[in-house]
Amino acid sequence: MSMSKGIVGIILAGGEASRMGGGDKGMLALEEASLMETVIARLSPQVDRLALNANGDPERFATLGLDVVSDPLPERVGPLGGILAGLQWARQNAPGATHIVTAAADTPFFPDDLVERLAEAGGSAKTVALARSGERLHPVFGLWPVCIADDLARHIAEGGSRRVAAYACDIQKAAIVDFPQSAEGDPFFNVNTPDDLEQARDRSRREKS
């Protein structure tokens, strides 16, 4: 049985992209495809179903063909709000889903076996698992059991830490999965600045050549 059975992918695109001049960073062109389209192509074979977490007018993502889920809270709480949105959406719209896996919309080179390895480490139906590379934790690349949705909502409502790693590691005692560097560098390289985007374009061309 596929390790992705019962796992829904949630692409987190709720950031404000201030270092890129604002707008939807994930819609910037990598090569022929946008960053977001590249992430979709990499994550979709690993999961049963995909949705996108983003705020504002969902119509701007209509060409992607995904359900767009906004944060469920009046205040912005960063990626943790997107994770909660994904958990609640999966519970309501994907009845067979046991977990979600989150991935960032600006990180186009994450591993093809991300979901499989996180699911192996998570093991139990209630265990969170996070990715790490080169001693650096990547908390937005995580496996989250749908059954923790109410706990996470309560954590946020009661003023708990908004840091994803704090909730995952301190509260949920997350399993950590180490991913190796590739020949081209960190698989979790993300695009924050115009220089990063040029680096990503060069790397994408090299990986295809």
Summary of the structure (lengths in Angstrom):
residues: 209
radius of gyration: 16.0
end to end distance: 33.5
largest distance: 50.9
contacts: 679
relative contact order: 0.18
helix: 40%
strand: 21%
